[in-house]
Structure formats: C-alpha cells, structure tokens
Amino acid sequence: MIGFIQQQLQRRTPLGWLQLNHQKSRLLVALSGIAFADVLMFMQLGFQNALYDSNTRLNRVLQTDIVLVSPKARNMQSLSTFSRRRLYQASAISGVKSAEALYVSLITWKNPQTRRESSIQVLGVNPEQPAFELPEVDQQLDKIKLPDTFLLDKDSKGEYQEAIAKIEQDKTVTTEVENRTITISGLFKLGTSFGADGNLITSEQNFLRLFPARKAASINLGFISLEPGYDPQQVVTALKAYLPNDVKVLTHQEFIQLEENYWQTESPIGFIFGLGVSMGFIVGIIIVYQVLSTDVNAHLKEYATFKAMGYRNLYLLGVIFEEALILAFLGFIPGTIVPLGLYFLTRTATNLPIYMTLTRAFVVLILTIIMCVLSGAIATRKLQAADPADMF
C-alpha cells in the first residue's frame, strides 16, 4: 500500500485526477450532473436577461431625452394616463426643443394570416415628428397619416410569414381590430417581449379611432427633446419644480430603469428565474458532494495511510479540492455547449433576445467553481476525522 502511494506521489499526473479517472463511470455521472446544473443556470440566466432586454427594447428606442409618465405607471403595459396639458407646460421650460405624446394600449386583433384573435400592442405617435430610433419607421411615417393604416412589427410572435411577404411586395394587408377594418401597409423590426407579443405603430388619429371612448387629452407618455448643450438632469430638476405632482419626470435612462425594476422586483417572473438559478446551484452542490463523498469513503484507507506517513490534513484536503476543480472545469464544457443549441431553439420559437454572452459564461463558471469547492469542503469533514489506527 505504502509503495503504491509513493509511486503515485512521484508521478506528474495530479493525484486528484488519478482518483477521479480510476472510476470512469462515477466520473461521467459527476460530469453529467455538473453539466445539468450548468445548463439549468445558463437557461435561467438567459431567460432572465431576455426578460429585461425584451421588455426595455421599446423604452430604449424612444427618441427622447426626458420622459413624462403618470405616477401610477408600473411598466409599459400599465402606464396609466395624464393630461396632455403637461406637454404644453413643459414646452415653456428653457432648453426644451419639443414635447410629443405617445399613446400605448394592448388590443385584441385578428391575425391577418390565420384570422385567429390574439393580443398586440398599439403605439400612436405624431407622424410629423420621429418618435423612435427606428429608420424603418421614420421612412414610412407618411403611410400612417392615411386613415386606419398601420405598420406591423415583423418580429411579432405568431404566424405572419405570408402577410409579411405580401407587404414586402408593396401589397397591403387588411384585418380587423376592435370591429374596425385596418390596413397594414408597412413593416418595421422591434421584437416581442414578455409583456406584448408584438407591436403596431400608427398615427395618434388612427389610434384614437380604435378607442372612441378614449380622450385625446389623456396620454400615456410624453417624450421631450432638448436643445443642444442642455443637461438633461438640470432640465429634469426644472420640470419637477414647475409641473404638478400628477406627472413623473424621468431621464431616458431612468425610464428604462423603471421598466427593468418592475420586472426585477414587482413581477413574479423575475423572481422565478432568480429562483431557478439558485435551484441549479443547489442541485450541483448535492451532485458533486455525493460524488466526492463516495470517493472519500472509497479511498479512506489510502488517506489514512497518508496520515500515517506524516502528511497533514491540509495536503489531503488539497487533493479533494483538486478533484472539485477538475470536475468544475470538465463539467463546464458540455454545460456551455448544450445551452447554445437551446438558446437557438428558444430564440427561433419566441423571437426573444436570448444569446450566449461572455459575461454570462464567466458568471456560470465562477458559480460552478464555487459549487464544486463548497461540495468538496462538505465532503472532507469525514476525512479530517479519519484516524489511521481505526483503518486497519
């Protein structure tokens, strides 16, 4: 026994790897478990990031410096309304170049291709003033000046391939919204989100035609553009002091953060994805602990012999942590490859912006290392108490 151990110590191959590789079936089980935990964490983090990215896309493409919203606003699908008069008052503040309104609402419409009813988000803007940083929309503002004419988000969730093909051939497509016939005469690209399956853009007048009970003076958003050279934060301070408290004044970045905060803290979806990451981490700890604990038990006599030869617990603990790190890095490889395919399938099926990023890969790698090291620390408790005299 002692001669075998001395022989292993003289080898350049790490002792931890020799022990793991000795039982290949056990090693494969361990790597599969770690890969599964990594896949679970990758998918939950991917969904979480897609949640924030998709639901702030519309906020980010607004062509504005400052945003006015109702104090009751929670997210883009729950904005509430405020008086359009606040835009006229805001125009009187030094540095304000323009103040425009945006109407937003979710409606039920008939899919122009399948004729099935589904929900979609409608945005009403002033066609004389670009509202979005979307060149496709800016080039087609004249179209939405026509009565009951709309632009369709070609990345909307659903079966729209035939309808999109017709529109791309400069043909119009008609359908029904709220018992009113409308015409789709143009396309743009924005994308779906967890809050809306797609988007329609039209003029303020066409928007109000869909909602005859809606007052034109009640708007959902006000977006303010500033003259060159003015600091948005200073103008925000001036607007807050000047406008009544029935409207909230935010910089463009603060408006984006308002949306993200809702999905992070108020929506149960954000909590569920965070919980999924935690569950993957815990599952990984349990799996790696079982593997390392079994390995310690299987080699307890060898470890006891090491102690009898004068090796301290610190050296033996190092062997276990060496195994843990080897498992972490080897398990991380398939745990990274599999999500690439799953991300592609999810992106194709839902049009959600879910991609692999270096930052996310680094985060999961660190979590995997911590997961395996914690498992190793738990598994070494019995090793530290091992007495050579009790082993023989």
CORUR-V368878 format. One record per pair of residues at least 12 apart in sequence whose C-alpha atoms are under 7 Angstrom apart, sorted by the first residue. I is the first residue (numbers start at 0). J is the second residue. Records with the same first field share a line. If there is no record, write none. Layout:
I->J, J
This chain:
14->318
15->318, 319, 321, 322
16->322
19->322
29->286, 287, 290
30->326, 329, 330
31->330
32->283, 286
33->283, 330
34->330, 331, 333, 334
35->334
36->279, 280, 282, 283
37->331, 334, 363
38->334, 335, 337, 338
39->276, 279
40->276, 279
41->338, 363
42->338
43->272, 275, 276
44->272, 276
45->353, 354
46->353
47->269, 272
49->351, 352, 353
50->193
51->259, 262
52->352
53->191, 192, 351, 352
54->192, 193, 194
55->255, 258, 259
58->255
59->255
60->131, 132
61->130, 131, 132
62->130, 131, 132
63->222, 223, 224, 251
64->223, 224, 225, 231, 250, 251
65->222, 223, 224, 231, 249, 250, 251
66->220, 221, 222, 223, 248, 249, 250, 251, 254
67->220, 221, 222, 246, 247, 248, 249
68->219, 220, 221, 246, 247, 248
69->81, 245, 246, 247
70->245, 246, 247
73->261
74->258, 261
75->258
76->194
78->219
79->219
80->217, 218, 219
81->217, 218, 219, 246
82->216, 217, 218
83->216, 217, 218
86->98, 99, 221
89->238
94->225, 226, 229
95->223, 224, 225, 226
96->224, 225, 226
97->223, 224, 225
98->221, 222, 223, 224
99->221, 222, 223
100->124, 218, 220, 221, 222
101->122, 123, 124, 218, 219, 220, 221
102->122, 123, 124, 218, 219, 220
103->121, 122, 123, 219
104->120, 121, 122
105->118, 119, 120, 121
106->118, 119, 120
107->119, 176, 177
108->175, 176, 177
109->174, 175, 176
111->162, 172, 173, 174
112->158, 159, 161, 162
118->196
119->195, 196, 197, 198
120->195, 197, 198, 199
121->198, 199, 200
122->199, 200, 201
123->200, 201, 202, 203, 206
124->201, 202, 203
125->202, 203
126->140, 141, 143, 144, 202
135->187
136->187
143->201, 202
144->202
146->205
147->181, 182, 205
148->181, 182, 183, 184, 201
149->182, 183, 184, 199, 200, 201
150->183, 184, 185, 186, 187, 199, 200, 201
151->183, 185, 186, 187, 198, 199, 200
152->186, 187, 188, 189, 190, 197, 198, 199
153->186, 187, 188
154->188, 189, 190, 191, 350
155->190, 191, 196, 197, 198
156->191, 196, 197, 349, 350
166->184, 185
171->183, 184
172->184
177->209
190->350
191->350, 351
192->351
231->250
232->250
235->248, 249, 250
280->370
283->370
284->370, 371, 374
287->371, 374
288->374, 375, 378
291->375, 378
292->378
295->382
300->390
303->385, 386, 387, 390
304->387
306->387
307->387
312->383
316->379
319->375
320->372, 375
323->371, 372, 375
324->368, 371, 372
327->367, 368, 371
331->364
339->355
342->354
